[in-house]
């Protein structure tokens, strides 16, 4: 096991029961994400990328295999322990933003601190700073319905980073945005993860966005294949 | 503040808006249920209290009887006067007579009261519409207002009275003339059973009419506090030897009092359904919210929320609606009861039925009596039902797995 790994898996297997036949989505996935490292995962629709992300965050449990957060095996821990750890260890960003419609932008970001029991003056200030960094300092009191898709995703990004997590898991964060806005959001996303020295595990369909991460993986047949890194050569896909 | 309480409050009172439509509709439902329940209960209490007051006033709080005629009442009177809390003690006699006025017959219940005691057992001054208690002597009579109206008598009229004793003598072919009595006063208790069927004479006249000599049918007690009736009766019964026994006004009117309690219970039970309907409306709305917010529930789980806390968001919403609705309901009920005369006046004026209502219902201002128990029970019921209404949606929310909820796009 790597010493500086924030996230590591060993032999993750996941089988979904189907009406006709069982579908093996993950067939022994081994993954290691080091502190501050950015990793992208690409793959065809239905390849199991989202399922992998949910298992990495323990929102879903594998049929076999192990998940380690900061070197600590988590699957044998209680659901409450994992939930409590998740509040501070990782931030999650989804394709559909999932902002709470009754809360304004600032309140949505602060929900992460409330859930972690860390709501105080410091986190309030950090939430404002993060919203300023994503270019929303003038939109703190705006409700989600008053924000564009790109703005909502930037709020979701600020929320994911508020508790200074070691890792951000992002599932198609630009999937609902047009190309230009998506590129803009991705710029901010990668820049802030780098600035905060947060490890990033990014699931995306977009090869251009994937190319901007340090390590690029491709999911095929239920396993991950490394297809390139900044240190090495991009494999042909 | 726990995050789930914060989120429950925000879903009811979202940022940027004063309140959500769901919250307004749900709170109105609970408010109406609580208010109507309290208004009906308080008015029923008012009527019940009036009837109880009249029963207790006109019947004597405690009576000592001996299963027949008592010829030596003074030892009983002395015994009763020794007991703490006894305000007045007096022998009485009562029975039925036949009465005629202008050839209109009536068969009223007649009660003979001691007019020589310090204080009368029945507070006549409170109920006499004409005449004074001092006007009652062996040649006069007080008539209930309904009885007087039924035979066309009024103060100053002369009525003819036949007692059962006279009728017995009539069987022996004795010629007997009726006893002629002057109506000295008309009383009205507001309790129709008494007003339509009762006449009051002196104890001495009653003894004459019934051939009791110096006897009486019992001894009546008036207490300083009628709530002590059971205690005083128990004290008396501890000293009395059979066939003497003491009974309270509660014992003698138990059937009527049971009807009053039953009436209030049935009315409350029926109106409780308004609160239940409001609770179903809350449950339905919250369940819809759970379905609508499936992905947000998934997000909260993904962010580290425990399922029981996520469930608490919906349960607390039901409870908050219950608290706000109950408080508003109590306020609305108190306001409506305070201004009940104005409200009734407005309704009767609009329907041109003011005179008719006063004539038939004998009141312009419905009596109201507040009982803390009613308020506590009603608010507790509304709170429990509203909270339970949130439990079922909460249970559904708790069962949602974050990954399944997030996949639900």
Interface residues (C-beta under 8 A of the other chain):
Chain A: X50 X54 X57 X59 X60 X79 X80 X83 X84 X85 X86 X87 X88 X92 X94 X96 X98 X100 X101 X102 X103 X104 X107 X111 X112 X114 X115 X116 X141 X143
Chain B: X3 X6 X7 X10 X11 X14 X15 X16 X20 X295 X296 X298 X299 X300 X301 X302 X303 X304 X305 X306 X401 X402 X403 X406 X407 X409
